[in-house]
Amino acid sequence: MDAETVLTTTRSVRRKLDFDREVPEDVLHDCLRVAQQAPAAGSMAAQFRWLLVRDPATKAGIAAYNREAAEAAWAKYGHLVEARALKSAQHLVRNLDRVPVLAIPCMIGRPPSDAFTQSAYFGSAYPAIWSFQLALRDRGLGSSICGYHLQDHESDVAALLGIPGDVMQISLLAVGYTTQRDFRPAARPAVRDITYFDAWERAGSLG
């Protein structure tokens, strides 16, 4: 698969994850090897960790915390979400315990309070997360960020997994093989409509 295809067809896969196909450890290792090469700010790369959960009972515990937080959020804000997207999210959350692997990217050290350091902190985590997702896509797997538990239950999941108090769970990714291979680019705003040159809302010439 060429680079542009991987970049433009890596979707948040929720309804098309194969719950019954095991993900081999060597495939996960290979995808994390790729993720390790993502850009990071200075020493932040050394603070990044991955926790991969495959044990059914542990996944069930994490899934319960995610489901509780998600259902509460949908009760308040579900009417603001496009119906198809909401149904897709509900399918994943309500079956999260069946997903073959739950991948939790973490950073040693809690998030800083100032915007500048936050940029370096989270900006050193998400390139690796995205690279991991791209590597999964290239190998026939899919993923979706599903970190509802971070709202109210980060400490509960930390206790369940033995994560130290000074370690931040950045997100949670549901990982598995996909039941289809031919994902396509999604509808997005035209580049010329979202790009400004030199000043806010100063029209450019792209497109």
C-alpha positions as CSV (number, residue, x, y, z in Angstrom):
1,M,0.0,0.0,0.0
2,D,1.5,3.3,-1.0
3,A,2.0,6.2,1.5
4,E,-0.8,8.4,0.2
5,T,-3.3,5.6,0.3
6,V,-2.4,4.8,3.9
7,L,-2.6,8.5,4.8
8,T,-5.9,9.1,3.1
9,T,-7.8,5.9,4.0
10,T,-6.9,5.4,7.7
11,R,-10.3,5.7,9.3
12,S,-11.6,5.4,12.8
13,V,-12.8,1.8,12.5
14,R,-15.7,1.0,14.9
15,R,-18.2,-1.2,13.1
16,K,-15.8,-3.1,11.0
17,L,-13.4,-4.5,13.6
18,D,-13.1,-8.3,13.6
19,F,-13.8,-9.2,17.2
20,D,-12.9,-12.9,16.6
21,R,-9.5,-12.7,15.0
22,E,-6.5,-12.6,17.3
23,V,-3.8,-10.0,16.7
24,P,-0.4,-11.7,16.9
25,E,2.2,-10.1,19.2
26,D,4.8,-9.8,16.4
27,V,2.3,-7.6,14.4
28,L,1.8,-5.3,17.4
29,H,5.5,-5.2,18.0
30,D,6.1,-4.2,14.3
31,C,3.5,-1.4,14.4
32,L,4.9,-0.1,17.7
33,R,8.4,-0.1,16.1
34,V,7.1,2.2,13.4
35,A,5.4,4.4,16.0
36,Q,8.7,4.8,17.9
37,Q,10.0,6.8,14.9
38,A,7.4,9.5,15.2
39,P,8.7,13.0,15.9
40,A,8.8,14.1,19.6
41,A,9.8,17.2,21.5
42,G,13.3,16.7,23.0
43,S,13.4,14.3,25.9
44,M,9.6,13.7,25.7
45,A,10.2,10.6,23.5
46,A,11.8,8.9,26.5
47,Q,8.7,9.5,28.6
48,F,6.3,7.7,26.2
49,R,5.0,4.2,27.0
50,W,2.4,1.7,25.6
51,L,0.3,-0.6,27.6
52,L,-1.4,-3.4,25.5
53,V,-4.4,-5.2,27.1
54,R,-5.5,-8.6,25.8
55,D,-6.7,-10.3,28.9
56,P,-10.5,-10.8,28.6
57,A,-11.3,-10.0,32.3
58,T,-9.2,-6.9,32.3
59,K,-10.7,-5.7,29.0
60,A,-14.1,-6.2,30.5
61,G,-13.2,-3.9,33.4
62,I,-11.9,-1.2,31.2
63,A,-14.9,-1.5,28.9
64,A,-17.3,-1.1,31.8
65,Y,-15.7,2.2,32.8
66,N,-15.7,3.5,29.2
67,R,-19.3,2.5,28.8
68,E,-20.5,4.2,31.9
69,A,-18.8,7.5,30.9
70,A,-19.9,7.2,27.3
71,E,-23.6,6.5,28.1
72,A,-23.6,9.6,30.4
73,A,-22.1,11.7,27.6
74,W,-24.6,10.5,25.0
75,A,-27.5,11.2,27.4
76,K,-26.4,14.8,27.5
77,Y,-25.0,15.4,24.0
78,G,-26.0,12.6,21.8
79,H,-28.7,14.7,20.1
80,L,-25.9,17.0,18.8
81,V,-24.1,14.1,17.0
82,E,-24.9,12.9,13.5
83,A,-27.1,9.8,13.9
84,R,-24.8,7.5,11.9
85,A,-21.7,8.6,13.8
86,L,-23.5,8.1,17.1
87,K,-24.6,4.6,16.2
88,S,-21.1,3.7,15.2
89,A,-19.6,5.0,18.5
90,Q,-22.3,3.1,20.4
91,H,-21.5,-0.1,18.6
92,L,-17.8,0.1,19.5
93,V,-18.3,1.2,23.2
94,R,-20.9,-1.5,23.8
95,N,-18.6,-4.2,22.4
96,L,-15.3,-2.8,23.7
97,D,-14.6,-5.9,25.8
98,R,-14.7,-8.0,22.6
99,V,-12.0,-6.0,20.8
100,P,-8.9,-8.1,20.5
101,V,-6.5,-5.4,21.9
102,L,-6.9,-2.3,23.9
103,A,-3.8,-0.1,23.5
104,I,-3.3,2.6,26.0
105,P,-0.5,5.2,25.2
106,C,0.9,6.8,28.3
107,M,3.3,9.6,29.3
108,I,5.4,9.5,32.4
109,G,4.7,12.7,34.3
110,R,1.3,14.5,34.6
111,P,0.2,17.1,32.0
112,P,1.8,20.6,32.5
113,S,-0.5,23.6,33.1
114,D,0.9,26.1,30.6
115,A,0.0,26.0,27.0
116,F,3.6,26.0,25.7
117,T,4.6,22.8,27.6
118,Q,1.3,21.2,27.0
119,S,2.0,21.6,23.3
120,A,5.2,19.7,23.7
121,Y,3.7,17.1,26.0
122,F,0.7,16.1,23.9
123,G,2.5,16.9,20.7
124,S,5.0,14.3,21.5
125,A,2.3,11.6,22.1
126,Y,-0.1,12.0,19.3
127,P,2.4,11.7,16.4
128,A,3.3,8.3,17.8
129,I,-0.4,7.4,18.2
130,W,-1.1,8.4,14.6
131,S,2.0,6.5,13.3
132,F,0.7,3.4,15.2
133,Q,-2.7,3.7,13.5
134,L,-1.1,4.2,10.1
135,A,1.1,1.1,10.6
136,L,-1.9,-0.9,11.7
137,R,-3.8,0.2,8.5
138,D,-0.9,-0.9,6.3
139,R,-1.0,-4.4,7.8
140,G,-4.8,-4.9,7.5
141,L,-5.8,-3.8,10.9
142,G,-8.0,-0.9,12.1
143,S,-8.2,1.2,15.2
144,S,-10.3,3.8,16.9
145,I,-9.6,6.2,19.7
146,C,-12.0,5.5,22.5
147,G,-11.0,7.2,25.7
148,Y,-14.3,8.0,27.4
149,H,-13.0,6.6,30.7
150,L,-10.5,9.5,31.0
151,Q,-13.4,11.8,31.9
152,D,-14.1,10.3,35.3
153,H,-12.4,7.0,35.5
154,E,-8.7,7.4,34.7
155,S,-7.8,6.6,38.2
156,D,-10.0,3.5,38.2
157,V,-8.4,2.1,35.1
158,A,-5.0,3.0,36.5
159,A,-5.7,1.0,39.6
160,L,-7.0,-1.9,37.5
161,L,-3.8,-1.9,35.4
162,G,-1.3,-1.0,38.1
163,I,-0.4,2.3,36.4
164,P,1.5,4.6,38.8
165,G,-0.1,7.9,39.9
166,D,2.5,10.0,38.1
167,V,1.7,8.4,34.7
168,M,-0.9,10.0,32.4
169,Q,-3.1,7.8,30.1
170,I,-3.2,9.8,26.9
171,S,-6.0,7.9,25.3
172,L,-7.2,4.4,24.5
173,L,-7.3,2.7,21.1
174,A,-9.4,-0.2,20.1
175,V,-7.3,-2.4,17.8
176,G,-8.2,-5.4,15.6
177,Y,-8.2,-6.7,12.1
178,T,-10.8,-5.2,9.8
179,T,-13.6,-7.0,8.1
180,Q,-13.0,-5.1,4.9
181,R,-9.9,-3.7,3.3
182,D,-11.1,-1.1,0.8
183,F,-11.5,2.0,2.9
184,R,-11.8,5.3,1.0
185,P,-10.9,8.9,1.6
186,A,-13.6,10.6,3.7
187,A,-15.5,13.8,2.8
188,R,-13.6,16.8,4.2
189,P,-13.7,20.6,3.6
190,A,-11.8,21.8,0.6
191,V,-8.2,22.9,1.5
192,R,-8.9,26.4,0.1
193,D,-11.8,26.8,2.5
194,I,-9.7,26.1,5.6
195,T,-6.3,27.7,4.8
196,Y,-5.3,31.3,5.4
197,F,-2.1,33.0,4.4
198,D,-0.3,35.5,6.6
199,A,-3.3,36.6,8.6
200,W,-6.6,35.0,9.9
201,E,-9.1,34.8,7.1
202,R,-6.8,36.3,4.5
203,A,-7.6,34.4,1.3
204,G,-4.9,32.5,-0.4
205,S,-4.5,30.8,-3.7
206,L,-4.7,27.1,-2.9
207,G,-7.0,25.0,-5.0
